[in-house]
Each structure stands twice: as structure tokens, then as C-alpha cells.
Amino acid sequence: MEIKIGTPQILKILNILSWIIFIGLCVEAGMYLFNGIYTMTINSYNARFLNLLDLYNYSPSFYIQELCFISIVAILKSIMFYLIVKMLHEKKLNIEQPFTPETGRFISYLSYLAFGIGLFSFWAFKFNNWLASNGVKLPTLESLNLEGHSIWIFMAIVMFVIGQIFKRGIEIQSEIDLTI
């Protein structure tokens, strides 16, 4: 007995997984934003929630800067999965004719978002190294979800190259459509 899983079934599974990841990333981004606002306005001891109480005690402005890095990266990840969910939900991904302008824009947007995530993660990495050299005790980048800046930048470059290939494919597809 052989089980055949086709592309439509895989796309349905990916749609469900994308929704789950999107909701989780939205909750995470909202948590960071709420935590930062709550810490700065109501209870400064709440900075311990992200193990950043030492940073807050060292300098509230550096705490805000660190929280901005964390929040921006979380928001960019949420936007990335929003685009994926939107593309899968609206069924704009046409397997029979994949070289469409919507798909090209989708890949370009993903590459820009991946580059932004990598850039802000890199800035956070440099900022945390500078803080650590000044004697501030900080949690690891993994626990703050800021790790992997080089991987995100690499992914952005790969997605950009794929986007350029799709751009050329769209040009060829439009030429073929015009000749028919």
C-alpha cells in the first residue's frame, strides 16, 4: 500500500503550520511590546521577566534599546509569516503557472524582511557584546530570540537570487503569453 501525498495536501499542511507559527509570533511580539511598556510605566521590577533586570538597573535607556531590537525582530518575523499565510490562504500560489507577478513580489518581500531580521539581529548582537564588555549581565541571544543574524542575511541573499530568477521567469512567461 502506497500513500501518495500531493502538492495540494502539502500546501494545506503548510497553511495550518503557517497559521500556528504566525499566531505564536504575534503573541510573542505583543508580549515584548506589552512587557516593555509595562516595565517603563508601571513596574520596573517587571524587567526580570526577560532576565533583563540587570540591564534595566544599569541603564533604562539601554533596556529600551534592547527591547526595541527584540520587538523589531519579532514584528518582522510576524510580518513574514503574515505574508506566507496571506499567500497560502488567498491561494495566489498557482502551481501550474508559478511565474506570476504576485509570486515575484512575495519572494522579494520575504527577502527584504529576512534581511531586516538579520540586520537588527546583528545590531543586537553587537550591542549585547558591547554591554557585556562593560560588565552588564545579559541573557543569551538565543533566549531573547535574537540569534542567527548570519543565517537570516544568508537566507535574504538566497531569496533575493531566487526573486531575480522569478523576475526573469515572469518576463519569459509574459512573452510566451503574448506570442500565443
NORWOHU-V161967 format. One record per residue. N is the residue number from 0. PHI is phi as a letter, one per 20 degrees, with the letter a starting at -180 (* if undefined). PSI is psi in whole degrees, 0 to 359 (none if undefined). Layout:
<<N:PHI:PSI> <N:PHI:PSI>>
This chain:
<<0:*:129> <1:d:131> <2:e:124> <3:d:123> <4:d:116> <5:e:177> <6:f:319> <7:f:321> <8:f:320> <9:f:320> <10:f:325> <11:f:317> <12:f:316> <13:f:325> <14:f:314> <15:f:314> <16:f:321> <17:f:321> <18:f:316> <19:f:313> <20:f:319> <21:f:314> <22:f:317> <23:f:318> <24:f:324> <25:f:318> <26:f:318> <27:f:313> <28:f:317> <29:f:323> <30:f:316> <31:f:316> <32:f:314> <33:f:316> <34:f:317> <35:f:315> <36:f:317> <37:f:318> <38:f:319> <39:f:335> <40:d:325> <41:d:303> <42:c:106> <43:f:340> <44:f:346> <45:f:348> <46:f:343> <47:f:343> <48:g:321> <49:d:16> <50:l:35> <51:d:19> <52:f:321> <53:f:320> <54:f:318> <55:f:319> <56:f:328> <57:f:312> <58:a:116> <59:f:328> <60:f:323> <61:f:326> <62:f:316> <63:f:318> <64:f:316> <65:f:318> <66:f:327> <67:f:316> <68:g:312> <69:f:315> <70:f:317> <71:f:316> <72:f:317> <73:f:320> <74:f:318> <75:f:322> <76:f:319> <77:f:317> <78:f:320> <79:g:314> <80:f:336> <81:f:315> <82:f:321> <83:f:314> <84:f:316> <85:f:316> <86:f:317> <87:f:323> <88:f:318> <89:e:0> <90:l:43> <91:e:354> <92:e:104> <93:e:112> <94:f:327> <95:f:327> <96:c:82> <97:f:339> <98:e:78> <99:d:157> <100:g:325> <101:f:318> <102:f:321> <103:f:315> <104:f:321> <105:g:312> <106:f:321> <107:f:314> <108:f:319> <109:f:321> <110:f:321> <111:f:318> <112:f:319> <113:f:321> <114:f:319> <115:f:318> <116:f:315> <117:f:320> <118:f:312> <119:f:327> <120:f:321> <121:f:316> <122:f:319> <123:f:321> <124:f:312> <125:f:319> <126:f:316> <127:f:322> <128:f:319> <129:f:317> <130:f:318> <131:f:324> <132:f:340> <133:e:4> <134:n:13> <135:e:131> <136:e:120> <137:c:152> <138:f:168> <139:f:159> <140:f:329> <141:f:319> <142:f:340> <143:e:3> <144:l:40> <145:d:11> <146:f:165> <147:m:34> <148:f:323> <149:f:326> <150:f:319> <151:f:319> <152:f:319> <153:g:316> <154:f:322> <155:f:318> <156:f:316> <157:f:316> <158:f:324> <159:f:318> <160:f:316> <161:f:321> <162:f:320> <163:f:323> <164:f:317> <165:f:322> <166:g:315> <167:f:321> <168:f:323> <169:f:319> <170:f:314> <171:f:318> <172:f:320> <173:f:325> <174:f:319> <175:f:319> <176:f:324> <177:f:327> <178:f:336> <179:e:none>>
